[in-house]
Every structure is written in C-alpha cells, then in structure tokens.
C-alpha cells in the first residue's frame, strides 16, 4: 500500500483518484507522518446475490419438466 503526504495529495488529488481507480490499489494519506485516511476504489456491491448473473448465465434445459427418474426417498 502506497502512502502520500496530505499536502502532496491535495496538490495532485485528481491524479491519485484516477490511479487508484485504474490499479485498484489503496492509497494511505498521512499528516505529520501519521495515517489519517485511505483512498480506495469504489466498487458497487450488490445488495443480494440473487439475480447477480441475470442475462449472463443461460440454461438450455427445461428446468420445470419432470425427469421421469426413479426416486429412492423412502
């Protein structure tokens, strides 16, 4: 994880934001040698995994049609 002084970050903020977004690497911002903040890329996290791959994964089988196979449940 790379660190940068707050004064340098202030001068080159947009450059650092673009670089963090491209590389995905977090950036620690320090003030007087102590870490005060972390800049990390924003990623959308889905609220639920249900439907995450909708339109990407496709099934060619009929998932509702019975298989006509014996079932040994009893």
Secondary structure as UniProt FT lines:
FT   STRAND          2..5
FT   HELIX           6..11
FT   HELIX           13..23
FT   STRAND          27..31
FT   TURN            32..33
FT   STRAND          34..39
FT   TURN            50..56
//
